[in-house]
Amino acid sequence: MPHPVYPNLFKSITIKGLRLKNRITMAPLYLGYAADGGRVSPLLLHHYKLMAQSGAAMIVVENSSISAGGSGSPRTLRYDHNRYLGGLEQLARTIKGQKARAALQINHAGRYAHVPSPVAPSAVETFGRMPKALTGREIRTIRKQYANAARRAMQAGFDLVELHGGTGYLLAQFVSPRTNKRDDAYGGPIENRIRFPLDVLKQVKDTVGDFPVGYRFLADEWLPDGLKVPEASILARALADNGIAYLSTMGGTYESFFLPEVVEKSKKPGYMVSLAAAIKKQANVPIIAAGRLSTPRRAESILKGKQADLIGLARPLWVDPDWVRKARRGEDGRIVKCSPKCNACMELVMKGKPAFCPRWKKEKRAAFKEMFQ
C-alpha cells in the first residue's frame, strides 16, 4: 500500500490497551435514527455500518440513555434495561464487523430530558420548564445507572464506553456554575462541582474494571455566566488522574448553540480546535479535536501541531463516508463537504424527524427515508 499523503492522520495509536488503526474517529452525532422508544432500528444499523466502513478507527455511537427519566427524546437510544441488550449487541457487531472500534456514549440529559418532570443539580429554569433539584439518594441512584449502562455496553461487545459530559447534559450541569447552585458537597467551588462526574467515573470503573472509559468534555459553555476553560481544566486534570481513556473536547450547550455569535463562530473551519489545544496542555491523556474539520489538510495540521491527538469527524463523515479513503489518497478536492450555510439536519432533528443531508444523491436520500418508514 502506498504511503498516505497525511502520515500523522494515518498513524496508529493505543489508548488504554486499545489499538486504533489511525487518528480518525467518528464523533457522536444525534440524527434521530433510533426507533420510537429508543430501540435500535434497521436505519440506525445501516447508518453505523456505513460509518464503520469508512475506514475511521473508532465509531462512537451517540447518546444512549441510562434511565427512562434521562432520555433526551423519544428517538434517543435507551440502555437502561437488559431488554435493550439484543439491539445494542447487534449494533456493536455491525461496527466491529467492519474492522472499526465500537464505542457507546452513555448519558443522562438532566434538565434537558424529554420527560414531564426533569431533574437537575439545581432548580434552574430551562426553556420555560423548572427541573427538580436532585436529592442525595437520587444522585446515588443515577451513579449506579451509569455503572449499569457501562456494564451492559461491555456485555454487548463494545470496545469502550464514553461518558457524555458535553452539550450541557447532566454531568456538565453539575460542573457549570450557572446550573449548579447547590450548597452541599456537590456545589459551590469548582472542586465540589466536579465531584459528581468523578464519582460517576469511579463507580463505572469499579464496575467494568479495565474496560476503557472516555469522556465527551465540555470545555466552554460559550455563555457569559457559564463554565470557562480555566475551571474546565481542573476537571480535565482530575479525570486524567482518575484513569479516563481520552477527552473528546467540545464547546457550547443548547442554550448557546443558537446565539448569533455562536452560530457565526460555528461556521468557521476548526472552530473548536482551540478548546482541544487548551485542554491538551492541562491533561496528560489523548485529546480528540472536532468542529467543522472538513479537510484532511486541516486535520493533519492539528495533529502535526500537537493541538490534539485524534480527530473527531461528525457531519463531515456523515455527509461523505468516503472522507477517509479520499484523505488516504490525497483526493481532498473530491470530498463532499458539509456547507456552513446549511442547517437542514439540525432543523429536522429539532422537529423530531430523522436527519438527511441535502448534499446526498437523490437515490441515497430516498433509500434512507424508505428505511425510516
Buried (B, 14 or more C-beta within 10 A) or exposed (E): EEEBBBEBBBEEBEBBEBEBBBBBBBBBBBBBBBBEEBBBBEBBBBBBBBBBBBBBBBBBBBBBBBBEBBBBBBBBBBBBEEEBBEBBBBBBEBBBEBEBBBBBBBBBBBBBBBBEEBBBBBBBEBEEEEBEBBEEEEBEEBBBBBBBBBBBBBBBBBBBBBBBBBBBBBBBBBBBBBBBBBEEEBBBEBEBBBBBBBBBBBBBBEBBEEBBBBBBBBBBBBBEEBBBBEBBBBBBBBBBEEBBBBBBBBBBBBBBBEEEEBEEBBEEEBBBBBBBBBBBEBBEBBBBBBBBBBBBBBBBBBBEEEBBBBBBBBBBBBBBBBBBBBBBBBEBEEBBBBBBEBBEBBEBBBEEBBBBBEBBEEEBBEBBEEBBE
